[in-house]
Amino acid sequence: MTSTLAAPGPRLRRFAWVCRQRYRHQRARVAQRPVIVSGNQKSGTTAIAALLARATGTSFSNDPFWQIAHFDTGTQVVSEVLGGRLALDRVIDRHRAYFAADVIKDPNFSFMQPQLQKRFPDARRVFIVRDPRQNIRSILNRLHLDGRLAELGPAQRAALAQVPGWQVILDGSDLALAGADHIERLARRWNLAVESYLAHADGVVLVRYEDFVADKPGQIANLARRLGMAATVDIRSEQERAYQPRGNRSVAPAEFFGERNLGRIESLCGPLMRRFGYMVGANTGATDSAMP
């Protein structure tokens, strides 16, 4: 007579997964001199960081805080770090495997520059900037939200409740951002990201997303050179890969946002936009050569 063992239940599978993750983190060694890539959400950070790692034959860790929330804790610890209630050092030491790669990218790093400098004093840092009109459009496209909405209604809020990582970004709670509506809070978030870069710009390599799109292999090779890395792998076959869900980049900001929302973005972000070469007003979405 033969017998079969019952398949492990959900609790046992979860326990086994937790043990495996804990073992993985305990064995990992945190990188001492990584390339840390930051930039506001939907600024092209994933594509640029992934292609940099590919071109230089180095390892890549994508969105450590997302991995922690989805594979380890089940909670958004990033809000605790951004709010000063949890030390970044503690998160890194508990989740070493996500901070062990040669290239580590997370948009939330944009708002943690002092903590990162303290933990990784020898790190090479990269900041990606994108025109805030296209940046905010990309966020709203990602969440299937109409750019002309004056405020989020019950249906939109119910949908956002299913994606907590994005919900806190639109309501500004992770950074305690004030604002009359989600458009204003997203504009203030862009401002805060670039202000943090400008305050800690010494030694940071700046990449404009628009320059990257215009010449991806050239920009990645130049970025590698500026970081002291050798770009030895041809990335041309991978340069058009969609690393994140794509929005409609062809629609003009005036059409996407409408006069009210576009005006609010340009009013709030205008002074900093000009520092990065982004024109305000009639030539919406255009750029010039002015740089900080």
FENCOR-V853497 format. One record per residue. RES is the residue in one small letter. SS is DSSP state (~ for helix, > for strand, _ for the rest). PSI is psi in whole degrees, 0 to 359 (999 if undefined). D_FIRST is the distance of its C-alpha to the first C-alpha in Angstrom with 1 decimal. Layout:
BEGIN
((RES | SS | PSI | D_FIRST) (RES | SS | PSI | D_FIRST))
END
This chain:
BEGIN
((m | _ | 130 | 0.0) (t | _ | 152 | 3.8) (s | _ | 154 | 6.8) (t | _ | 144 | 10.3) (l | _ | 139 | 13.5) (a | _ | 146 | 16.2) (a | _ | 144 | 19.3) (p | _ | 141 | 22.1) (g | _ | 175 | 24.6) (p | ~ | 320 | 28.3) (r | ~ | 319 | 29.4) (l | ~ | 319 | 27.0) (r | ~ | 319 | 28.1) (r | ~ | 318 | 31.7) (f | ~ | 317 | 31.4) (a | ~ | 320 | 30.0) (w | ~ | 316 | 32.9) (v | ~ | 318 | 35.5) (c | ~ | 318 | 34.4) (r | ~ | 316 | 34.6) (q | ~ | 318 | 38.0) (r | ~ | 318 | 39.3) (y | ~ | 318 | 38.4) (r | ~ | 316 | 40.0) (h | ~ | 323 | 43.2) (q | ~ | 326 | 43.4) (r | ~ | 336 | 43.3) (a | _ | 153 | 45.8) (r | _ | 124 | 49.5) (v | _ | 135 | 52.0) (a | _ | 140 | 54.4) (q | _ | 327 | 57.9) (r | _ | 61 | 60.0) (p | _ | 168 | 58.2) (v | > | 119 | 59.8) (i | > | 118 | 59.6) (v | > | 127 | 60.1) (s | > | 176 | 61.2) (g | > | 154 | 63.0) (n | _ | 155 | 62.7) (q | _ | 140 | 59.7) (k | _ | 36 | 59.9) (s | _ | 2 | 62.5) (g | _ | 14 | 60.7) (t | ~ | 321 | 59.3) (t | ~ | 311 | 55.8) (a | ~ | 313 | 57.2) (i | ~ | 315 | 59.8) (a | ~ | 317 | 57.5) (a | ~ | 317 | 54.7) (l | ~ | 325 | 57.3) (l | ~ | 313 | 59.0) (a | ~ | 319 | 55.7) (r | ~ | 315 | 54.9) (a | ~ | 329 | 58.5) (t | ~ | 1 | 58.5) (g | _ | 35 | 55.0) (t | _ | 169 | 54.1) (s | _ | 155 | 51.2) (f | > | 132 | 51.4) (s | > | 120 | 50.1) (n | > | 123 | 50.7) (d | _ | 67 | 51.3) (p | ~ | 322 | 49.8) (f | ~ | 326 | 50.5) (w | ~ | 317 | 48.5) (q | ~ | 319 | 45.6) (i | ~ | 314 | 45.8) (a | ~ | 322 | 45.8) (h | ~ | 331 | 42.9) (f | ~ | 347 | 40.6) (d | ~ | 294 | 41.4) (t | ~ | 331 | 43.3) (g | _ | 6 | 43.1) (t | _ | 159 | 46.8) (q | _ | 83 | 50.1) (v | ~ | 340 | 51.2) (v | ~ | 324 | 54.1) (s | ~ | 326 | 56.1) (e | ~ | 322 | 55.9) (v | ~ | 312 | 57.2) (l | ~ | 329 | 59.9) (g | _ | 359 | 60.9) (g | _ | 12 | 61.3) (r | _ | 350 | 58.7) (l | _ | 130 | 56.3) (a | _ | 137 | 57.5) (l | ~ | 321 | 56.6) (d | ~ | 319 | 56.1) (r | ~ | 319 | 53.3) (v | ~ | 314 | 51.5) (i | ~ | 315 | 51.8) (d | ~ | 330 | 50.6) (r | ~ | 337 | 47.5) (h | _ | 54 | 46.7) (r | ~ | 324 | 47.9) (a | ~ | 330 | 45.8) (y | ~ | 351 | 47.8) (f | ~ | 25 | 51.1) (a | _ | 354 | 50.4) (a | _ | 166 | 51.4) (d | _ | 325 | 54.8) (v | > | 122 | 55.6) (i | > | 123 | 54.7) (k | > | 134 | 55.7) (d | _ | 126 | 55.7) (p | ~ | 330 | 58.4) (n | ~ | 341 | 58.3) (f | ~ | 335 | 59.7) (s | ~ | 331 | 63.0) (f | ~ | 15 | 63.5) (m | _ | 27 | 62.4) (q | ~ | 314 | 65.0) (p | ~ | 318 | 66.2) (q | ~ | 321 | 62.8) (l | ~ | 319 | 61.7) (q | ~ | 323 | 64.9) (k | ~ | 317 | 64.3) (r | ~ | 323 | 60.6) (f | _ | 70 | 61.2) (p | _ | 336 | 64.9) (d | _ | 8 | 64.5) (a | _ | 152 | 62.6) (r | > | 127 | 64.1) (r | > | 142 | 64.3) (v | > | 138 | 64.6) (f | > | 130 | 65.6) (i | > | 129 | 65.3) (v | > | 145 | 67.8) (r | _ | 146 | 67.9) (d | _ | 125 | 70.5) (p | ~ | 332 | 69.6) (r | ~ | 316 | 70.2) (q | ~ | 327 | 67.6) (n | ~ | 311 | 65.4) (i | ~ | 323 | 65.4) (r | ~ | 317 | 65.0) (s | ~ | 321 | 61.9) (i | ~ | 313 | 60.4) (l | ~ | 322 | 61.2) (n | ~ | 317 | 59.9) (r | ~ | 327 | 56.6) (l | _ | 7 | 56.3) (h | _ | 44 | 57.7) (l | _ | 138 | 60.7) (d | _ | 127 | 64.1) (g | _ | 344 | 66.7) (r | _ | 354 | 69.4) (l | _ | 130 | 67.8) (a | _ | 330 | 70.1) (e | _ | 161 | 67.3) (l | _ | 130 | 63.6) (g | _ | 182 | 62.8) (p | ~ | 321 | 59.9) (a | ~ | 316 | 57.9) (q | ~ | 320 | 58.4) (r | ~ | 324 | 57.6) (a | ~ | 320 | 54.4) (a | ~ | 319 | 53.3) (l | ~ | 330 | 54.3) (a | _ | 340 | 52.3) (q | _ | 349 | 49.1) (v | _ | 75 | 50.3) (p | ~ | 328 | 51.4) (g | ~ | 325 | 52.4) (w | ~ | 330 | 55.0) (q | ~ | 315 | 55.9) (v | ~ | 335 | 57.4) (i | ~ | 316 | 59.3) (l | ~ | 328 | 61.0) (d | ~ | 355 | 61.8) (g | _ | 9 | 63.0) (s | _ | 333 | 61.2) (d | _ | 333 | 59.7) (l | _ | 11 | 63.3) (a | _ | 45 | 65.2) (l | _ | 129 | 67.1) (a | _ | 157 | 69.6) (g | _ | 147 | 70.5) (a | _ | 335 | 71.5) (d | _ | 180 | 68.6) (h | ~ | 327 | 65.8) (i | ~ | 314 | 68.2) (e | ~ | 319 | 70.4) (r | ~ | 322 | 67.5) (l | ~ | 323 | 66.1) (a | ~ | 318 | 69.7) (r | ~ | 328 | 70.0) (r | ~ | 316 | 66.6) (w | ~ | 315 | 68.0) (n | ~ | 314 | 71.1) (l | ~ | 321 | 69.2) (a | ~ | 313 | 67.1) (v | ~ | 329 | 70.2) (e | ~ | 321 | 72.2) (s | ~ | 319 | 69.6) (y | ~ | 311 | 69.7) (l | ~ | 326 | 73.6) (a | ~ | 338 | 73.6) (h | _ | 35 | 71.3) (a | _ | 345 | 72.3) (d | _ | 118 | 73.5) (g | _ | 359 | 71.3) (v | > | 133 | 69.2) (v | > | 123 | 69.0) (l | > | 135 | 69.7) (v | > | 126 | 68.3) (r | > | 130 | 69.4) (y | ~ | 321 | 66.7) (e | ~ | 324 | 69.4) (d | ~ | 322 | 70.4) (f | ~ | 314 | 66.7) (v | ~ | 324 | 66.3) (a | ~ | 332 | 69.5) (d | _ | 80 | 68.4) (k | ~ | 308 | 64.8) (p | ~ | 319 | 64.7) (g | ~ | 318 | 68.2) (q | ~ | 322 | 67.5) (i | ~ | 319 | 64.2) (a | ~ | 320 | 66.0) (n | ~ | 319 | 68.9) (l | ~ | 315 | 66.6) (a | ~ | 315 | 64.8) (r | ~ | 316 | 68.2) (r | ~ | 336 | 69.4) (l | _ | 0 | 66.3) (g | _ | 28 | 66.8) (m | _ | 158 | 63.8) (a | _ | 121 | 63.7) (a | _ | 95 | 62.5) (t | _ | 352 | 61.2) (v | _ | 133 | 58.7) (d | _ | 121 | 60.0) (i | _ | 6 | 58.8) (r | _ | 329 | 60.6) (s | _ | 346 | 57.4) (e | _ | 358 | 55.9) (q | _ | 338 | 59.0) (e | _ | 8 | 58.4) (r | _ | 136 | 54.9) (a | _ | 104 | 54.5) (y | _ | 341 | 53.1) (q | _ | 157 | 53.6) (p | _ | 132 | 53.9) (r | _ | 141 | 57.4) (g | _ | 186 | 60.0) (n | _ | 96 | 63.0) (r | _ | 349 | 65.5) (s | _ | 339 | 68.0) (v | _ | 136 | 69.1) (a | _ | 143 | 72.2) (p | ~ | 322 | 72.0) (a | ~ | 323 | 74.8) (e | ~ | 320 | 72.8) (f | ~ | 314 | 69.5) (f | ~ | 332 | 70.9) (g | ~ | 166 | 74.0) (e | ~ | 317 | 77.3) (r | ~ | 304 | 76.3) (n | ~ | 322 | 73.1) (l | ~ | 317 | 74.4) (g | ~ | 322 | 77.6) (r | ~ | 318 | 75.7) (i | ~ | 312 | 73.6) (e | ~ | 327 | 76.8) (s | ~ | 317 | 78.7) (l | ~ | 322 | 76.2) (c | ~ | 348 | 75.1) (g | ~ | 308 | 78.4) (p | ~ | 318 | 79.9) (l | ~ | 329 | 76.8) (m | ~ | 315 | 76.1) (r | ~ | 329 | 79.5) (r | ~ | 336 | 78.7) (f | _ | 10 | 75.9) (g | _ | 19 | 78.0) (y | > | 122 | 76.7) (m | _ | 148 | 79.5) (v | _ | 136 | 80.0) (g | _ | 232 | 81.5) (a | _ | 320 | 82.6) (n | _ | 50 | 80.6) (t | _ | 127 | 77.3) (g | _ | 352 | 74.5) (a | _ | 164 | 76.9) (t | > | 161 | 77.2) (d | _ | 192 | 80.0) (s | _ | 1 | 80.3) (a | _ | 131 | 80.9) (m | _ | 157 | 78.5) (p | _ | 999 | 78.4))
END
